[in-house]
C-alpha cells in the first residue's frame, strides 16, 4: 500500500479527468494498494468518495 495525492493518481491513470476536480480534491491523500491493478471503475469510485468527503452542505 502507498499513499499519494489524488492529483498524482489521476495524472498517472486518467489525465483527462484532472480538469474536472477542484484543487482541494486534487490535493487529497488517497491510499492505493496496487497502482497497476486500478481500472477506470476504481478511479471513478475514488473520485466519487473524494468529492463526497469534501462536499460541504452549506444549509445544514
C-alpha distance (Angstrom), angle and dihedral (degrees) to the residues before:
residue distance angle dihedral
X1 . . .
X2 3.74 . .
X3 3.77 137.1 .
X4 3.78 119.9 -132.2
X5 3.76 140.3 159.4
X6 3.77 115.0 -92.2
X7 3.80 89.1 -124.5
X8 3.81 90.6 60.8
X9 3.77 91.8 47.6
X10 3.81 92.6 48.9
X11 3.80 93.6 47.5
X12 3.80 90.1 49.3
X13 3.79 99.1 46.4
X14 3.83 109.3 18.7
X15 3.82 112.7 9.0
X16 3.80 91.4 170.7
X17 3.83 88.6 70.9
X18 3.81 95.1 55.5
X19 3.80 96.1 91.4
X20 3.81 92.1 52.9
X21 3.79 94.8 68.1
X22 3.78 131.8 75.9
X23 3.78 121.6 -121.1
X24 3.81 94.4 -105.5
X25 3.81 90.2 53.5
X26 3.79 92.6 47.7
X27 3.81 90.2 51.4
X28 3.82 92.4 53.4
X29 3.78 118.2 116.9
X30 3.81 115.3 -124.7
X31 3.79 130.8 -174.3
X32 3.79 116.2 -128.6
X33 3.77 123.2 -173.0
X34 3.82 100.1 -169.2
X35 3.78 118.0 4.8
X36 3.81 92.7 -167.4
X37 3.81 92.0 55.6
X38 3.82 95.4 55.9
X39 3.78 118.5 109.5
X40 3.82 133.7 -175.0
X41 3.81 92.2 -86.1
X42 3.81 91.5 53.7
X43 3.80 91.1 49.0
X44 3.80 90.8 48.7
X45 3.80 90.8 52.9
X46 3.80 92.2 48.6
X47 3.81 90.7 49.8
X48 3.80 91.9 47.2
X49 3.80 92.4 51.1
X50 3.79 91.6 47.2
X51 3.79 92.5 51.1
X52 3.80 90.8 48.4
X53 3.78 90.5 49.3
X54 3.81 92.2 53.4
X55 3.80 96.7 39.4
X56 3.76 111.9 114.8
X57 3.78 120.8 -156.6
X58 3.81 99.7 -146.8
X59 3.78 94.9 -173.8
X60 3.80 99.8 56.3
